[in-house]
Amino acid sequence: MTCQHFKRTVIFTVIALLAFSVSNAQFLWNSDSAFKANTPNSGRLWGYAFLDFFYKGHSDSLNRGGNNQYTGIPQGRNGFQIRRVYLGYDYNISKKFSAELLLAAEDNFPAFNPPSSAAASGDQLLNNKQTFFLKYANIKWKDIWKGTDLIAGLQGTPAFPFISERIWAYRSIERTITDIRRTPSYDLGLGLRGVFDPKTKNFGYDLLAANGTGDKPESNSFRWFYGDVFAFFMKRKLVIDFYADYQRLNWQPGWHHDRQMIKGYVAYSYPSTDDPWPAFTVGAEGFINNIKADTRNVPYKGIGVPDTSATKANGLSFYVHGNIVKNKLRFFARVDVYNPNKNMKNLGADSTFVGLSSPSGYNTPGYKLTYSPSTGSPTAATSTGDISSKETFFTVGLDFTPYRGVHFMPNVWYNHYKSQLNTVPGMTPGVSDGNYDLVYRMTFYFVFGK
């Protein structure tokens, strides 16, 4: 479907919905209150967007951190960018069934598409324009048994969207630490989402069996299995959450390659974790991701026999946010530490490590880029082959809300890199490779419809 055809289809659908709403008074096509009350034949149109004006104050010389939006952007570059637009429609078919549709337009990763800067990648079209893609399309059978819903289709995963991302509250500033490392936020499958105590809803679970490919067609028989359990305490001020997942990546004689993550999350909010903008919140999230037979170790100077070893990625995130002036001005701060392979110290520091089939975002090598003097666009990208760099991320900022659902957020975005190799490809021997990306931003964020 061409972009023009897609736009015509969306416009026709909206017009058809409006015409139907006029001809049938029983159908509340856009009523947030009616939808929340679970009224049959009621729906709501909603959405949000966040965009930035940015200035890149410093650039990592090796262009590492390829899963963030500022890799490959040269120092001194500035501009406006749209990082996300959501357009969703939720509909109550009856008291037992509801449907959810969500279109999303998101920024490209990495920004300048290394190692091939000539072709678009990520969420851009081949002509480098942004467009909507299908993110959610599901039907929910409510209370298939008491306290549990069955969801079929494209849906949010148990990994972080419903607990840790919601309480972090500043997705408009940055993804959660597991989202940055590309644990899927949505997937196509069959899920069960429920609570053990339907009256208080303090203890619950979220299970999903899905393709592991988001909205892309499946290409193998290896399903991704997700599981999450959570508990709220102290009148829902405190939440503790445990998550795990598993997927085979390749399973054949000589190469049994799989991944398995475990994650823990704890947060305290006053007056409640249910408050979207509480007076004060502090939280911590950490994960370990074991990826079996994932990394090929080529011994130093070619001496010895190459072999495969397990990748053990881990990360830890701490954040705090709260009110300065209630309903008008808030603050936020966060720091993450990340190691793409804790097993490096057991493999020898003077070796080259080559990812075999690592999930995007776990083992991302750095690049040496050259730029066009006239346009500033990258003309060539050469991989350094180093996938060992530890990262430290930091952000801090203010959140000014002149009106409910409208936010202006000046913030600083910083990511530091340091290789675990003694000899770092692309660096002069004896010169430290420790370097960083630093970006100053004004972020604009608005919500409508809910």
C-alpha positions, -999 to 999 in steps of 0.1 A, spaced: 0 0 0 14 34 -10 16 62 16 -11 82 -4 -34 51 -5 -29 47 32 -38 83 40 -70 81 18 -80 49 37 -76 65 71 -96 96 60 -124 75 46 -125 54 77 -128 85 100 -155 100 77 -174 67 78 -172 66 116 -185 101 118 -214 94 95 -223 63 114 -223 82 147 -247 107 134 -271 81 120 -271 59 151 -275 77 184 -269 45 203 -233 45 192 -210 67 213 -180 67 189 -159 91 210 -167 93 247 -139 87 271 -162 86 301 -186 61 285 -157 39 274 -142 39 309 -177 30 323 -176 -1 301 -207 11 282 -215 -12 252 -211 4 218 -189 31 231 -154 41 220 -128 68 223 -103 84 199 -70 93 216 -34 100 210 -2 117 220 30 130 206 64 141 217 90 161 197 122 179 205 144 207 195 179 193 201 215 204 201 243 178 201 270 192 224 294 163 221 297 132 200 314 98 207 343 94 183 334 57 177 297 64 173 287 37 198 253 31 212 236 23 179 202 18 195 198 54 206 186 82 184 218 103 185 244 78 173 260 90 141 248 126 145 279 149 145 288 173 172 272 207 168 242 195 149 208 209 159 172 204 147 136 196 153 126 159 155 94 140 161 102 109 182 67 95 185 31 101 174 3 78 186 -33 76 172 -55 51 189 -91 39 190 -106 18 218 -141 3 215 -164 -16 238 -182 -41 216 -202 -53 247 -196 -56 284 -176 -87 277 -156 -78 246 -136 -48 236 -112 -40 207 -81 -18 205 -64 -3 175 -32 18 177 -12 34 149 23 47 157 49 68 139 83 67 156 118 80 150 145 60 131 172 39 148 200 45 143 196 81 131 220 79 102 216 42 95 251 28 99 267 8 85 248 16 53 239 53 52 224 50 17 193 30 27 166 38 52 161 15 82 140 14 114 106 30 111 112 52 80 100 47 45 124 42 17 120 79 8 131 87 45 96 100 54 79 90 86 46 72 85 22 53 107 26 15 113 2 -9 131 12 -13 167 -19 -27 185 -48 -46 169 -65 -69 194 -97 -81 209 -102 -86 246 -125 -111 263 -131 -95 297 -134 -118 327 -130 -150 308 -129 -162 344 -132 -138 373 -103 -113 374 -87 -124 341 -89 -111 306 -80 -130 274 -63 -108 247 -57 -120 211 -38 -101 185 -12 -73 185 -9 -62 221 14 -48 247 38 -73 262 43 -80 299 79 -67 298 74 -31 309 44 -11 293 19 -17 321 40 -14 352 76 1 350 70 24 320 38 37 334 53 45 368 86 59 353 61 83 336 86 99 313 86 78 281 86 112 264 122 116 277 136 81 273 126 44 271 129 21 301 162 3 303 148 -30 289 130 -11 261 163 6 251 178 -29 247 149 -39 225 129 -63 246 96 -60 227 70 -36 239 43 -51 216 39 -85 199 14 -107 181 0 -135 201 -24 -147 228 -22 -133 263 -38 -137 298 -38 -106 320 -54 -107 354 -54 -104 392 -56 -130 420 -78 -106 441 -104 -90 419 -118 -68 446 -85 -50 456 -64 -58 425 -32 -57 445 -17 -90 432 -17 -100 396 0 -116 365 5 -111 328 13 -140 304 19 -139 267 29 -164 240 38 -145 208 59 -144 177 87 -122 190 86 -101 158 62 -72 168 41 -63 138 64 -81 113 54 -115 98 69 -145 116 97 -163 97 103 -193 120 87 -216 146 104 -201 176 78 -184 199 86 -158 225 72 -166 260 66 -137 284 56 -138 321 51 -112 348 38 -111 384 33 -80 405 22 -70 439 11 -36 454 16 -28 491 10 1 515 -23 12 499 -6 9 464 22 32 473 48 4 468 50 -20 439 73 -51 434 74 -67 400 91 -98 386 94 -106 349 110 -134 328 109 -144 291 124 -170 268 129 -175 231 149 -198 209 169 -179 182 184 -209 163 181 -246 171 201 -269 149 229 -294 154 261 -275 163 244 -243 172 217 -241 200 212 -204 203 185 -190 227 179 -160 250 163 -158 285 158 -127 305 149 -121 342 140 -87 355 131 -71 388 114 -38 394 105 -19 426 90 16 430 75 38 457 51 66 449 33 91 471 3 93 473 -1 62 451 14 44 421 -19 49 404 -15 86 403 -1 96 369 18 126 383 24 118 420 41 141 445 71 119 446 83 87 430 116 67 433 122 35 414 148 9 403 148 -17 375 174 -43 367 177 -72 343 200 -100 333 198 -114 298 215 -148 291 220 -154 254 234 -189 248 261 -196 222 258 -160 211 294 -146 207 322 -159 185 356 -154 202 385 -150 177 417 -153 198 442 -126 199 464 -125 167 446 -155 154 463 -179 179 440 -207 190 406 -220 178 376 -197 175 347 -208 197 312 -196 208 304 -184 242 273 -171 261 265 -134 262 254 -122 296 240 -87 293 228 -68 324 215 -34 332 204 -14 362 183 18 362 175 43 391 152 73 388 133 99 408 106 124 399 83 147 418 65 179 422 81 213 427 48 232 422 18 209 422 2 205 388 25 230 372 62 222 376 80 189 382 115 175 381 130 142 369 164 125 370 176 90 360 208 71 357 214 37 340 244 14 339 247 -13 312 271 -41 304 265 -59 270 285 -89 281 295 -96 317 313 -128 305 340 -107 287 364 -110 317 363 -148 313 370 -147 276 403 -127 275 407 -90 271 428 -92 239 404 -110 217 379 -99 190 342 -107 196 318 -110 167 281 -112 174 264 -142 156 227 -134 159 224 -111 189 191 -93 194 193 -57 182 205 -34 210 226 -59 230 258 -62 210 260 -31 189 294 -22 175 308 13 171 314 29 137 340 51 122 320 76 101 330 100 74 307 130 65 300 150 33 316 185 37 287 200 18 256 183 33 270 169 66 254 135 58 274 104 65 292 90 34 308 59 48 307 38 79 332 12 90 324 -11 119 351 -12 147 340 -48 155 340 -40 192 307 -51 209 320 -49 245 314 -13 255 298 -6 289 274 23 289 263 48 315 232 69 307 220 100 326 192 124 321 178 153 342 152 179 335 121 199 344 85 194 334 63 225 330 26 218 325 7 250 317 -25 229 311 -34 193 318 -20 171 290 5 197 277 42 195 288 73 216 280 104 198 293 140 212 291 164 183 296 199 170 292 206 136 276 240 120 282 254 85 274 290 74 282 309 45 266 340 25 277 352 -7 260 362 -38 279 390 -46 255 426 -38 262 432 -30 226 402 -11 211 397 -12 173 397 23 158 417 38 188 454 47 190 472 23 214 476 39 248 447 64 242 416 58 263 384 51 243 362 65 271 338 89 254 302 101 253 272 116 235 257 148 250 225 163 238 206 194 251 169 193 244 136 211 247 109 183 246 73 191 238 47 165 248 9 166 245 -20 141 251 -56 142 239 -87 120 242 -79 105 276 
